[in-house]
Amino acid sequence: MTRPNAVTYALLMEGLCAREDYKTTGKMAFDMEYRDCKPDAVNYGVLMSDHGGAGISRD
C-alpha cells in the first residue's frame, strides 16, 4: 500500500488553505505526525501561512 509523503500532505494542505478550511488543515498536520511522516520546511510554511491567513496568533 502506498503511503502519503510530506509532498502529498503539503499539496493537500495548500488546497485546504485555498478553501479557507483552516481547521482541517490543522488536523491534517496532526495526522501527518500520527502516520510517522516527518513534516518539512514546505509543510511548516503552509501551516504558517494558514495561521496568518486565518488571523490566528499566540498573543
C-alpha positions as CSV (number, residue, x, y, z in Angstrom):
1,M,0.0,0.0,0.0
2,T,1.3,3.4,-0.9
3,R,1.6,5.9,1.9
4,P,1.4,9.7,1.5
5,N,4.7,11.6,2.0
6,A,5.4,15.2,3.0
7,V,4.9,16.5,-0.6
8,T,1.4,14.9,-0.7
9,Y,0.4,16.4,2.6
10,A,1.8,19.8,1.5
11,L,-0.4,19.8,-1.6
12,L,-3.5,18.7,0.3
13,M,-2.9,21.4,3.0
14,E,-2.4,24.1,0.3
15,G,-5.7,23.1,-1.3
16,L,-7.5,23.3,2.1
17,C,-5.9,26.7,2.8
18,A,-7.2,27.9,-0.6
19,R,-10.7,26.8,0.5
20,E,-10.1,28.6,3.9
21,D,-10.6,25.3,5.7
22,Y,-8.1,26.0,8.4
23,K,-9.5,23.5,10.9
24,T,-9.0,20.6,8.6
25,T,-5.5,21.8,7.7
26,G,-4.5,21.7,11.3
27,K,-6.0,18.2,11.7
28,M,-4.0,17.1,8.6
29,A,-0.8,18.2,10.3
30,F,-1.6,16.1,13.3
31,D,-2.5,13.2,11.0
32,M,0.9,13.5,9.4
33,E,2.7,13.1,12.6
34,Y,0.4,10.2,13.7
35,R,1.3,8.4,10.5
36,D,5.0,9.0,11.2
37,C,5.5,11.3,8.2
38,K,8.1,14.0,9.1
39,P,7.0,17.5,8.1
40,D,9.5,19.5,6.1
41,A,10.0,23.2,5.6
42,V,7.2,23.4,3.0
43,N,4.7,21.8,5.4
44,Y,5.7,24.3,8.1
45,G,5.4,27.1,5.6
46,V,1.9,26.1,4.6
47,L,0.9,26.0,8.3
48,M,2.4,29.4,8.9
49,S,0.6,31.0,6.0
50,D,-2.6,29.1,7.1
51,H,-2.4,30.6,10.6
52,G,-1.6,34.1,9.2
53,G,-4.5,33.9,6.7
54,A,-6.9,32.9,9.5
55,G,-5.7,35.7,11.8
56,I,-4.5,33.1,14.4
57,S,-1.8,34.2,16.7
58,R,-0.4,33.2,20.1
59,D,-0.8,36.6,21.9
